[in-house]
Amino acid sequence: MSLAVVSFSGGLDSTVALAIAVDSYDEVVALSADYGQRHTVELDTAARIAARYGVRHHVVDLTGYGALTTSSLTSDEPIPHGPYDEENMASTVVPARNAVFAMIATGLAESLGGGDVILAIHGGDHAVYPDCRPEFLASAAATAELATDGNVTIDAPFIHMSKTDIVKLGATHHAPLGETWSCYEGGRQHCGRCGTCTERKLAFHEAGVPDPTAYADDTLYRHGQQVPA
Amino acid sequence: MSLAVVSFSGGLDSTVALAIAVDSYDEVVALSADYGQRHTVELDTAARIAARYGVRHHVVDLTGYGALTTSSLTSDEPIPHGPYDEENMASTVVPARNAVFAMIATGLAESLGGGDVILAIHGGDHAVYPDCRPEFLASAAATAELATDGNVTIDAPFIHMSKTDIVKLGATHHAPLGETWSCYEGGRQHCGRCGTCTERKLAFHEAGVPDPTAYADDTLYRHGQQVPA
């Protein structure tokens, strides 16, 4: 019996990863983390999408780890606006976050008898987050295998894909893209201006997939410049 | 300024690691984890020893991770008795525990400006715990460096040492060996019969260092056989 533990935020990327895993594995478990992020809407969204797919969903409490480290995602520092790939997004880094998540997911997969851990890291994450790069992933995968006598492997199927590719793939797999949450702000609607919102909007536009998201600001930006309609 | 984050359980090995780190680094932070282990005496001991050295001590709450995984250390399963290196100790494995701890310590070190993470893994741990082996350590160290753009390295100074070597080293560095806690049982005194107690007793004996520990059962065993006095 094949098992996948999907590191699952309820965001667009990990929802597409979950949709594909459900089609590919006998058993799928969705694993979210509460690391003290200011928007619990993310965890509510994750629970709703996991329930839609009928998969087991665990939320691991990592608020203690969040409190130990520094990041504008877990503090009162203002969230930076503007393009996702710029220098100012660096304050949204939770140090070693993917490394911690990957190893906790590895522990869970091992305790369920072994299987694959799926991380929905993608190409656009590389510039800002060191723990989203292919060389990090290869090393983390080796570490997980060594930590479990080869019972658990880590896979990142989107690591060489763009967000646009993931939107296309999600549309093909009928993933509930409209239900996913991307915004770094903690509002009830996507702000449309933070790094992940501008990236999300542009990805739907470039994929040629209708964007079901209601944004507070639906202007389309590319590299900080408004895209002509 | 040099920084060390010592993964610190209040046990013998990590207390010796802390004693050496205090002599070698400008700043030392002790990091313990509460993963739902049944004996909080371990955390109390850690706090007391960290206070004695005047170093900052953080306890990160990982009970959520402990609850996700399976181990006799965090459940009601009986603790196995007998030699530390035997097959029956396998139920004391918390899956991927060192991998998770190492990455959380990495996140903390990174948020403090970068430095070294010290793990007190030793040679005797290799047989039972896959995430205590040299090849695991090398891979985890590479993963930590990649996750932090080279700001954090992981070191395991005892990885090729025996427990006996560590007792000798601790005596040299005047580490408070008598205050440390090893027992896997949750009693008020070292039981003297569980895997870590028998290993501890034998290490003092072989190091020729007087053992300050009060054991409920102070018989000396080697490979399950009583050692003649």
Boltz contact constraints between the chains, C-beta under 6 A:
constraints:
  - contact:
      token1: [A, 60]
      token2: [B, 64]
      max_distance: 6.0
  - contact:
      token1: [A, 60]
      token2: [B, 65]
      max_distance: 6.0
  - contact:
      token1: [A, 61]
      token2: [B, 64]
      max_distance: 6.0
  - contact:
      token1: [A, 64]
      token2: [B, 60]
      max_distance: 6.0
  - contact:
      token1: [A, 64]
      token2: [B, 61]
      max_distance: 6.0
  - contact:
      token1: [A, 65]
      token2: [B, 60]
      max_distance: 6.0
  - contact:
      token1: [A, 65]
      token2: [B, 104]
      max_distance: 6.0
  - contact:
      token1: [A, 68]
      token2: [B, 60]
      max_distance: 6.0
  - contact:
      token1: [A, 68]
      token2: [B, 108]
      max_distance: 6.0
  - contact:
      token1: [A, 69]
      token2: [B, 107]
      max_distance: 6.0
  - contact:
      token1: [A, 69]
      token2: [B, 111]
      max_distance: 6.0
  - contact:
      token1: [A, 70]
      token2: [B, 111]
      max_distance: 6.0
  - contact:
      token1: [A, 95]
      token2: [B, 107]
      max_distance: 6.0
  - contact:
      token1: [A, 95]
      token2: [B, 110]
      max_distance: 6.0
  - contact:
      token1: [A, 95]
      token2: [B, 111]
      max_distance: 6.0
  - contact:
      token1: [A, 96]
      token2: [B, 103]
      max_distance: 6.0
  - contact:
      token1: [A, 96]
      token2: [B, 106]
      max_distance: 6.0
  - contact:
      token1: [A, 96]
      token2: [B, 107]
      max_distance: 6.0
  - contact:
      token1: [A, 96]
      token2: [B, 147]
      max_distance: 6.0
  - contact:
      token1: [A, 99]
      token2: [B, 103]
      max_distance: 6.0
  - contact:
      token1: [A, 99]
      token2: [B, 143]
      max_distance: 6.0
  - contact:
      token1: [A, 99]
      token2: [B, 147]
      max_distance: 6.0
  - contact:
      token1: [A, 100]
      token2: [B, 103]
      max_distance: 6.0
  - contact:
      token1: [A, 100]
      token2: [B, 104]
      max_distance: 6.0
  - contact:
      token1: [A, 103]
      token2: [B, 96]
      max_distance: 6.0
  - contact:
      token1: [A, 103]
      token2: [B, 99]
      max_distance: 6.0
  - contact:
      token1: [A, 103]
      token2: [B, 100]
      max_distance: 6.0
  - contact:
      token1: [A, 103]
      token2: [B, 103]
      max_distance: 6.0
  - contact:
      token1: [A, 104]
      token2: [B, 65]
      max_distance: 6.0
  - contact:
      token1: [A, 104]
      token2: [B, 100]
      max_distance: 6.0
  - contact:
      token1: [A, 106]
      token2: [B, 96]
      max_distance: 6.0
  - contact:
      token1: [A, 107]
      token2: [B, 69]
      max_distance: 6.0
  - contact:
      token1: [A, 107]
      token2: [B, 95]
      max_distance: 6.0
  - contact:
      token1: [A, 107]
      token2: [B, 96]
      max_distance: 6.0
  - contact:
      token1: [A, 108]
      token2: [B, 68]
      max_distance: 6.0
  - contact:
      token1: [A, 110]
      token2: [B, 95]
      max_distance: 6.0
  - contact:
      token1: [A, 111]
      token2: [B, 69]
      max_distance: 6.0
  - contact:
      token1: [A, 111]
      token2: [B, 70]
      max_distance: 6.0
  - contact:
      token1: [A, 111]
      token2: [B, 95]
      max_distance: 6.0
  - contact:
      token1: [A, 130]
      token2: [B, 147]
      max_distance: 6.0
  - contact:
      token1: [A, 130]
      token2: [B, 149]
      max_distance: 6.0
  - contact:
      token1: [A, 131]
      token2: [B, 147]
      max_distance: 6.0
  - contact:
      token1: [A, 135]
      token2: [B, 146]
      max_distance: 6.0
  - contact:
      token1: [A, 136]
      token2: [B, 146]
      max_distance: 6.0
  - contact:
      token1: [A, 136]
      token2: [B, 147]
      max_distance: 6.0
  - contact:
      token1: [A, 139]
      token2: [B, 142]
      max_distance: 6.0
  - contact:
      token1: [A, 139]
      token2: [B, 143]
      max_distance: 6.0
  - contact:
      token1: [A, 139]
      token2: [B, 146]
      max_distance: 6.0
  - contact:
      token1: [A, 140]
      token2: [B, 143]
      max_distance: 6.0
  - contact:
      token1: [A, 142]
      token2: [B, 139]
      max_distance: 6.0
  - contact:
      token1: [A, 143]
      token2: [B, 99]
      max_distance: 6.0
  - contact:
      token1: [A, 143]
      token2: [B, 139]
      max_distance: 6.0
  - contact:
      token1: [A, 143]
      token2: [B, 140]
      max_distance: 6.0
  - contact:
      token1: [A, 143]
      token2: [B, 143]
      max_distance: 6.0
  - contact:
      token1: [A, 146]
      token2: [B, 135]
      max_distance: 6.0
  - contact:
      token1: [A, 146]
      token2: [B, 136]
      max_distance: 6.0
  - contact:
      token1: [A, 146]
      token2: [B, 139]
      max_distance: 6.0
  - contact:
      token1: [A, 147]
      token2: [B, 96]
      max_distance: 6.0
  - contact:
      token1: [A, 147]
      token2: [B, 99]
      max_distance: 6.0
  - contact:
      token1: [A, 147]
      token2: [B, 130]
      max_distance: 6.0
  - contact:
      token1: [A, 147]
      token2: [B, 131]
      max_distance: 6.0
  - contact:
      token1: [A, 147]
      token2: [B, 136]
      max_distance: 6.0
  - contact:
      token1: [A, 149]
      token2: [B, 130]
      max_distance: 6.0
